[in-house]
């Protein structure tokens, strides 16, 4: 194939790529693209490589345009109601070679060799469309800012350290901030050997978290940046402190202080009855205006949970997550499930404790669920899926002294598992989701909304007190 660009010239490659903007592959490529035989999740990228850029898809260690050190990546977009674009998923990069990475330093790593400069092509995904008809919306080169690069370096070192400790099988995307180690393979059984343990580890690839991809998209699309406040304003600070260290250092001076005392010290006035009170208090402590989002938290997809502790250190409540949809739950696999994805995020727990009827800030802690605990939660998820799939949600219906019908479910409770359980999370009994099949007891095709919860004693013992 005669190339219509010079692969040895960066400007030529970028200009050629930008001709894709506003077009579909069907519109811009020769008719032989109709004969493509690529299939699978990454087939858009493979077709793009072969039929537009004119080279065979490969998995070599060097960047796709090795002569200019530029990697080609394509990724799907979704469009919001305000017409802005956001990432449909994380951006998967190169496979992690467990044996090679432990011998490398970041500056000379396979990761940097492959991804120091990336030519990004974002296309608008539409369900049911042929991949040849997806419209390409954004095209540009991406280079890391110096500050982001320092944080990504720390993430790379965290991943490498875990592999060097013989814990490649315990890697989790919640271990890091911007750069993740996501599972990569045809199925959950794709495993590899690791150098310092006999335990097989799932095949993983470096990836940019979806929040970080959103940052890239917003930058390329020239969206306004004033909606964000920064915790780490420079690469110099990023070299000295991690995001975790910066956040904790801002909270420590307020340990032992009541909410009112914190607000007085900060000279801040917040509505304590507002649902956003604790989120805004967190921003105030971090020095972020309450009308802005925390840039680093958005990029890292950090989930902030404020927990109120009783005097005996037990959280006043279990911790809830988003309601699951019954029809979606039965069609998921655990490794790709929404709940597992949430638990593999990084969390920031902010602990307040009741003391003389006032709430006092005790501590903050970054946390992601350990590998062995995830295996335990998987049992809860699988049992829940089985119950829904079999139409066995309701165990029995009893009539209380007021003549009301009370339903008891088969969903796993706290006795079933020490970490997680399932119970209602709805406005009332009429707040329901459809079922994939009728419940055997009620003969109904809808049931009250439920969600997964973290047990309060687990939060106390494994997060707060550790």
MIPA-537104 format. One record per residue (C-alpha): y, z, x. Coordinates in steps of 0.001 Angstrom, whole numbers, plus 500000, padded with zeros to 6 digits. Example, Ala and Ser with C-alpha at 12.3 -4.5 7.8 and 13.67 -1.06 7.14 Angstrom:
% MIPA-537104
+--------+--------+--------+
:     c2 :     c3 :     c1 :
+--------+--------+--------+
: 495500 : 507800 : 512300 :
: 498940 : 507140 : 513670 :
+--------+--------+--------+
//
This chain:
% MIPA-537104
+--------+--------+--------+
:     c2 :     c3 :     c1 :
+--------+--------+--------+
: 500000 : 500000 : 500000 :
: 503431 : 499044 : 501361 :
: 505655 : 502101 : 501095 :
: 509094 : 501800 : 499498 :
: 510452 : 504608 : 501655 :
: 510292 : 505780 : 505267 :
: 507977 : 508834 : 505538 :
: 509521 : 509601 : 508951 :
: 513003 : 510011 : 507505 :
: 513767 : 513019 : 505310 :
: 516710 : 511415 : 503515 :
: 514589 : 508367 : 502698 :
: 511810 : 510520 : 501220 :
: 514236 : 512600 : 499146 :
: 516169 : 509603 : 497848 :
: 512936 : 507863 : 496882 :
: 511760 : 511012 : 495096 :
: 515010 : 511303 : 493139 :
: 514345 : 507902 : 491553 :
: 511715 : 509759 : 489503 :
: 514309 : 511856 : 487670 :
: 514385 : 511073 : 483964 :
: 511296 : 508890 : 484213 :
: 507598 : 509311 : 483522 :
: 504894 : 508172 : 485931 :
: 503895 : 505486 : 483456 :
: 507428 : 504098 : 483483 :
: 507989 : 504065 : 487234 :
: 504585 : 503316 : 488795 :
: 502654 : 500053 : 489030 :
: 500098 : 499229 : 486342 :
: 497192 : 500265 : 488573 :
: 498132 : 503884 : 487758 :
: 496342 : 503317 : 484442 :
: 493073 : 503205 : 486384 :
: 493478 : 506672 : 487901 :
: 490396 : 508891 : 487762 :
: 491885 : 512265 : 488621 :
: 491045 : 515172 : 486356 :
: 491621 : 518884 : 486356 :
: 494599 : 521218 : 486342 :
: 496322 : 519624 : 489339 :
: 495860 : 516011 : 488329 :
: 499581 : 515299 : 487775 :
: 500250 : 516082 : 491417 :
: 497317 : 513987 : 492619 :
: 498402 : 510976 : 490578 :
: 501987 : 511431 : 491816 :
: 500843 : 511490 : 495449 :
: 498613 : 508436 : 495246 :
: 500439 : 506125 : 492874 :
: 504076 : 506905 : 493628 :
: 504191 : 508179 : 497194 :
: 501242 : 506060 : 498304 :
: 498992 : 508507 : 500133 :
: 495600 : 509987 : 499301 :
: 495655 : 513569 : 497973 :
: 494339 : 515957 : 500619 :
: 494009 : 519588 : 501655 :
: 495097 : 519312 : 505284 :
: 496851 : 522244 : 506964 :
: 499957 : 520220 : 507820 :
: 502724 : 519419 : 505358 :
: 502247 : 516265 : 503270 :
: 505028 : 514499 : 505178 :
: 503983 : 515940 : 508529 :
: 506456 : 513919 : 510594 :
: 509425 : 515557 : 508887 :
: 507707 : 518876 : 508062 :
: 508050 : 518539 : 504293 :
: 505491 : 519479 : 501662 :
: 505349 : 517789 : 498241 :
: 504818 : 519986 : 495186 :
: 504986 : 519234 : 491487 :
: 505088 : 521844 : 488743 :
: 505443 : 521948 : 484934 :
: 508517 : 523135 : 483064 :
: 509081 : 524531 : 479605 :
: 512413 : 524216 : 477811 :
: 514139 : 527163 : 476163 :
: 516043 : 527033 : 472879 :
: 519317 : 526935 : 474856 :
: 517985 : 523781 : 476574 :
: 517590 : 525478 : 479965 :
: 514395 : 524893 : 481925 :
: 511987 : 527602 : 483059 :
: 508705 : 527582 : 484927 :
: 505588 : 527198 : 482829 :
: 503527 : 528918 : 485545 :
: 503542 : 530146 : 489130 :
: 503791 : 527542 : 491905 :
: 500505 : 527412 : 493808 :
: 500758 : 526590 : 497510 :
: 498117 : 526348 : 500254 :
: 494724 : 528060 : 500313 :
: 494606 : 531286 : 502358 :
: 492184 : 530949 : 505257 :
: 491047 : 534556 : 505654 :
: 489734 : 533960 : 509176 :
: 492777 : 532126 : 510518 :
: 495593 : 534145 : 508989 :
: 494679 : 537410 : 510739 :
: 495213 : 535662 : 514102 :
: 498681 : 534382 : 513245 :
: 502218 : 535688 : 513093 :
: 504512 : 534625 : 510272 :
: 506727 : 532252 : 512256 :
: 503717 : 530208 : 513418 :
: 501541 : 530681 : 510361 :
: 499795 : 528051 : 508272 :
: 502082 : 529144 : 505436 :
: 505285 : 528288 : 507317 :
: 503811 : 525126 : 508793 :
: 503034 : 523956 : 505262 :
: 505915 : 525324 : 503203 :
: 509065 : 525739 : 505313 :
: 510542 : 522731 : 503501 :
: 509281 : 521707 : 500062 :
: 510095 : 518620 : 498037 :
: 509873 : 519889 : 494468 :
: 509278 : 517698 : 491437 :
: 509451 : 519468 : 488085 :
: 508226 : 517738 : 484933 :
: 508539 : 518809 : 481294 :
: 505125 : 519770 : 479975 :
: 504282 : 518904 : 476367 :
: 500968 : 519897 : 474838 :
: 498819 : 516932 : 473840 :
: 500736 : 514449 : 475997 :
: 499060 : 512218 : 478560 :
: 500120 : 513298 : 482051 :
: 501525 : 509835 : 482640 :
: 504100 : 510463 : 479900 :
: 505540 : 513787 : 481097 :
: 509247 : 513299 : 481847 :
: 510383 : 514359 : 485325 :
: 513497 : 516507 : 484983 :
: 514330 : 518063 : 488361 :
: 513815 : 516727 : 491888 :
: 515120 : 518252 : 495108 :
: 514278 : 519754 : 498468 :
: 513867 : 523530 : 498615 :
: 514559 : 525644 : 501681 :
: 514452 : 529438 : 501623 :
: 517626 : 531433 : 501940 :
: 517528 : 533752 : 504968 :
: 517345 : 536802 : 502682 :
: 514487 : 535395 : 500605 :
: 512668 : 534380 : 503770 :
: 512738 : 537974 : 505051 :
: 511254 : 539236 : 501764 :
: 508630 : 536484 : 501783 :
: 507780 : 537391 : 505372 :
: 507189 : 541007 : 504291 :
: 504967 : 539741 : 501468 :
: 502992 : 537547 : 503879 :
: 502503 : 540515 : 506202 :
: 501312 : 542689 : 503291 :
: 498698 : 540069 : 502335 :
: 497607 : 539614 : 505963 :
: 497331 : 543380 : 506536 :
: 495036 : 543760 : 503550 :
: 492783 : 540964 : 504824 :
: 492731 : 542564 : 508300 :
: 491605 : 545831 : 506683 :
: 488592 : 544076 : 505143 :
: 490118 : 544157 : 501664 :
: 490544 : 540465 : 500887 :
: 488458 : 541065 : 497748 :
: 491072 : 543600 : 496592 :
: 494093 : 541321 : 496900 :
: 496377 : 541367 : 493867 :
: 499590 : 539578 : 493017 :
: 501057 : 543005 : 492322 :
: 500821 : 543833 : 496036 :
: 503892 : 541749 : 496797 :
: 507301 : 540708 : 495519 :
: 508011 : 536944 : 495743 :
: 504967 : 535504 : 497508 :
: 501661 : 536180 : 495758 :
: 497998 : 535657 : 496552 :
: 496660 : 534083 : 493358 :
: 493053 : 533168 : 492628 :
: 492363 : 529518 : 493271 :
: 489202 : 527670 : 492330 :
: 487323 : 525887 : 489625 :
: 486257 : 529215 : 488148 :
: 486209 : 532952 : 488787 :
: 483051 : 532578 : 490859 :
: 484784 : 530623 : 493651 :
: 484387 : 533012 : 496585 :
: 484691 : 532936 : 500356 :
: 483583 : 535065 : 503266 :
: 486157 : 537368 : 504813 :
: 486304 : 538404 : 508492 :
: 486205 : 542205 : 508301 :
: 483930 : 542897 : 505359 :
: 480634 : 541619 : 504026 :
: 481989 : 541701 : 500480 :
: 482709 : 538143 : 499228 :
: 486353 : 537619 : 498287 :
: 487686 : 535319 : 495617 :
: 489281 : 532187 : 496986 :
: 493039 : 532659 : 496901 :
: 496135 : 530635 : 497613 :
: 499696 : 531612 : 498408 :
: 501922 : 531192 : 495380 :
: 505490 : 531758 : 494331 :
: 505627 : 534072 : 491359 :
: 506857 : 532553 : 488132 :
: 510077 : 534555 : 488342 :
: 510789 : 533176 : 491791 :
: 510075 : 529633 : 490568 :
: 512623 : 530240 : 487789 :
: 515145 : 531098 : 490505 :
: 514365 : 527828 : 492287 :
: 514708 : 525869 : 489032 :
: 518039 : 527510 : 488182 :
: 519335 : 526765 : 491684 :
: 518305 : 523105 : 491580 :
: 519708 : 522747 : 488054 :
: 522981 : 524400 : 489192 :
: 522813 : 527054 : 486485 :
: 525438 : 529847 : 486671 :
: 524503 : 532714 : 489014 :
: 527028 : 535323 : 487819 :
: 524445 : 536721 : 485384 :
: 522677 : 538340 : 488350 :
: 523442 : 541355 : 490496 :
: 521919 : 541690 : 493952 :
: 520194 : 544711 : 495446 :
: 519925 : 543087 : 498873 :
: 523089 : 541131 : 499639 :
: 522163 : 539875 : 503111 :
: 519300 : 538936 : 505410 :
: 520414 : 541703 : 507756 :
: 519637 : 544359 : 505149 :
: 516386 : 542580 : 504190 :
: 515258 : 542798 : 507835 :
: 515802 : 546562 : 507888 :
: 514521 : 547557 : 504438 :
: 512063 : 546292 : 501841 :
: 513031 : 545979 : 498176 :
: 510968 : 549102 : 497559 :
: 512818 : 551098 : 500211 :
: 516221 : 549965 : 498944 :
: 515409 : 550938 : 495354 :
: 513939 : 554336 : 496193 :
: 516854 : 555174 : 498513 :
: 519263 : 554652 : 495604 :
: 517286 : 556917 : 493262 :
: 516535 : 559805 : 495653 :
: 520051 : 561355 : 495518 :
: 519609 : 561790 : 491763 :
: 516230 : 563550 : 491852 :
: 516437 : 566846 : 489958 :
: 519508 : 565736 : 488002 :
: 519714 : 565466 : 484212 :
: 520704 : 562236 : 482482 :
: 524186 : 563610 : 481794 :
: 524621 : 564778 : 485384 :
: 523642 : 561332 : 486678 :
: 526121 : 559636 : 484348 :
: 528858 : 562071 : 485407 :
: 528229 : 561440 : 489119 :
: 528276 : 557693 : 488532 :
: 531325 : 558015 : 486252 :
: 529419 : 555969 : 483699 :
: 529382 : 556145 : 479910 :
: 526233 : 554913 : 478126 :
: 525068 : 555177 : 474539 :
: 522047 : 557509 : 474790 :
: 520790 : 556408 : 471380 :
: 520592 : 552735 : 472352 :
: 517170 : 551217 : 473048 :
: 518590 : 549857 : 476284 :
: 519736 : 553273 : 477524 :
: 517103 : 553764 : 480240 :
: 517270 : 550139 : 481356 :
: 521046 : 550445 : 481696 :
: 520772 : 553820 : 483435 :
: 518404 : 552255 : 485970 :
: 520925 : 549464 : 486602 :
: 523739 : 551996 : 486976 :
: 521777 : 553975 : 489576 :
: 521003 : 550755 : 491446 :
: 524671 : 549755 : 491433 :
: 524136 : 546779 : 489137 :
: 526518 : 546048 : 486258 :
: 524763 : 546629 : 482933 :
: 525727 : 543132 : 481748 :
: 523781 : 541562 : 484621 :
: 520115 : 541131 : 485456 :
: 518727 : 542482 : 488728 :
: 518101 : 539330 : 490759 :
: 515284 : 540727 : 492902 :
: 513506 : 542201 : 489873 :
: 513707 : 538859 : 488054 :
: 512353 : 536942 : 491051 :
: 509532 : 539433 : 491602 :
: 508779 : 539870 : 487875 :
: 508957 : 543647 : 488283 :
: 508129 : 545527 : 485080 :
: 510192 : 548710 : 484691 :
: 508633 : 551545 : 482698 :
: 510502 : 554765 : 481958 :
: 508147 : 557697 : 481345 :
: 509069 : 561064 : 479850 :
: 506884 : 563881 : 481128 :
: 506130 : 567151 : 479399 :
: 506459 : 570331 : 481450 :
: 502756 : 570142 : 482387 :
: 503355 : 566712 : 483984 :
: 501534 : 564871 : 481192 :
: 503485 : 561876 : 479861 :
: 504720 : 562507 : 476343 :
: 503188 : 559195 : 475253 :
: 500619 : 556649 : 476340 :
: 502093 : 553422 : 477707 :
: 501943 : 550395 : 475429 :
: 501980 : 546689 : 476232 :
: 502654 : 543597 : 474143 :
: 500488 : 543048 : 471063 :
: 497561 : 540730 : 471643 :
: 496799 : 537912 : 469210 :
: 493211 : 538084 : 468000 :
: 492730 : 534320 : 467894 :
: 493944 : 533946 : 471484 :
: 492003 : 536931 : 472826 :
: 488612 : 535495 : 471867 :
: 489345 : 532268 : 473728 :
: 490432 : 533886 : 476998 :
: 488477 : 534700 : 480128 :
: 489243 : 538048 : 481757 :
: 490464 : 536493 : 485013 :
: 492960 : 534347 : 483120 :
: 493784 : 536863 : 480420 :
: 497298 : 537939 : 479514 :
: 496472 : 541632 : 479948 :
: 495024 : 541211 : 483454 :
: 498059 : 539145 : 484381 :
: 500361 : 541959 : 483233 :
: 498421 : 544606 : 485144 :
: 498621 : 542502 : 488314 :
: 502419 : 542616 : 488186 :
: 504353 : 545105 : 490259 :
: 505700 : 548005 : 488193 :
: 508576 : 550363 : 488793 :
: 507907 : 553700 : 487079 :
: 510907 : 555940 : 486472 :
: 509781 : 559487 : 485666 :
: 511950 : 561922 : 483717 :
: 510629 : 565395 : 482867 :
: 511555 : 567831 : 480111 :
: 513075 : 570996 : 481552 :
: 514765 : 573489 : 479228 :
: 514904 : 570773 : 476572 :
: 516749 : 568427 : 478941 :
: 515358 : 565391 : 480747 :
: 515491 : 565593 : 484538 :
: 514848 : 562664 : 486902 :
: 511776 : 563549 : 488971 :
: 510857 : 560419 : 490921 :
: 510475 : 556664 : 490912 :
: 507413 : 554834 : 492120 :
: 506412 : 551218 : 492669 :
: 502834 : 550645 : 491547 :
: 500296 : 547984 : 490775 :
: 496835 : 548674 : 489456 :
: 494179 : 549144 : 492174 :
: 491213 : 546776 : 492309 :
: 488594 : 549326 : 491185 :
: 490752 : 550396 : 488239 :
: 491101 : 546779 : 487134 :
: 487311 : 546571 : 487031 :
: 487312 : 549545 : 484648 :
: 489982 : 548032 : 482401 :
: 487953 : 544821 : 482273 :
: 485292 : 546800 : 480351 :
: 487875 : 547724 : 477700 :
: 489060 : 544137 : 477441 :
: 485542 : 542692 : 477174 :
: 484543 : 545227 : 474523 :
: 487686 : 544437 : 472527 :
: 487048 : 540709 : 472754 :
: 483442 : 541178 : 471611 :
: 484507 : 543271 : 468600 :
: 487058 : 540675 : 467469 :
: 484719 : 537740 : 468044 :
: 481956 : 539393 : 466013 :
: 484222 : 540380 : 463125 :
: 483427 : 544047 : 463727 :
: 486908 : 545553 : 463958 :
: 486513 : 548035 : 461096 :
: 483827 : 550683 : 461551 :
: 484321 : 552494 : 458261 :
: 486881 : 553191 : 455543 :
: 487477 : 556735 : 454332 :
: 489580 : 558085 : 451494 :
: 491842 : 560984 : 452414 :
: 492927 : 563834 : 450125 :
: 495866 : 561749 : 448878 :
: 493523 : 558984 : 447749 :
: 494629 : 556644 : 450548 :
: 492143 : 554324 : 452224 :
: 492072 : 554999 : 455991 :
: 490435 : 552489 : 458286 :
: 488596 : 553509 : 461444 :
: 487973 : 550798 : 464029 :
: 485385 : 550073 : 466686 :
: 488083 : 549399 : 469266 :
: 487580 : 551313 : 472555 :
: 489363 : 554655 : 472473 :
: 490151 : 557200 : 475188 :
: 486589 : 558499 : 475124 :
: 485335 : 555004 : 475933 :
: 487487 : 554625 : 479056 :
: 489578 : 556940 : 481246 :
: 492238 : 554326 : 481993 :
: 492939 : 552231 : 478928 :
: 492342 : 552084 : 475196 :
: 493237 : 550001 : 472138 :
: 495122 : 551166 : 469074 :
: 497687 : 549903 : 466539 :
: 501146 : 548798 : 467627 :
: 502741 : 547643 : 464391 :
: 505620 : 548418 : 462030 :
: 503166 : 549193 : 459234 :
: 499758 : 548130 : 457884 :
: 501279 : 544881 : 456578 :
: 502336 : 543851 : 460099 :
: 499300 : 541746 : 460987 :
: 497902 : 538862 : 463024 :
: 495260 : 536384 : 461786 :
: 491632 : 536899 : 462819 :
: 489310 : 534192 : 464165 :
: 486836 : 535169 : 461442 :
: 486648 : 537589 : 458529 :
: 486079 : 541240 : 459274 :
: 482587 : 542192 : 458086 :
: 483756 : 545375 : 456368 :
: 487106 : 544386 : 454847 :
: 486305 : 540692 : 454308 :
: 489922 : 539961 : 455342 :
: 491223 : 537261 : 457673 :
: 494163 : 539339 : 458965 :
: 494360 : 542707 : 460649 :
: 497082 : 545130 : 461758 :
: 498589 : 544333 : 465146 :
: 497022 : 546161 : 468083 :
: 497672 : 546333 : 471801 :
: 496200 : 547726 : 474996 :
: 497538 : 551080 : 476195 :
: 497388 : 552989 : 479479 :
: 496138 : 556529 : 478880 :
: 498792 : 559174 : 479536 :
: 496435 : 561292 : 481659 :
: 495750 : 558242 : 483859 :
: 499497 : 557750 : 484311 :
: 499850 : 561401 : 485316 :
: 496882 : 561598 : 487686 :
: 496882 : 558146 : 489286 :
: 500560 : 557192 : 489279 :
: 502861 : 560205 : 488984 :
: 500925 : 562780 : 491010 :
: 499632 : 560402 : 493703 :
+--------+--------+--------+
//
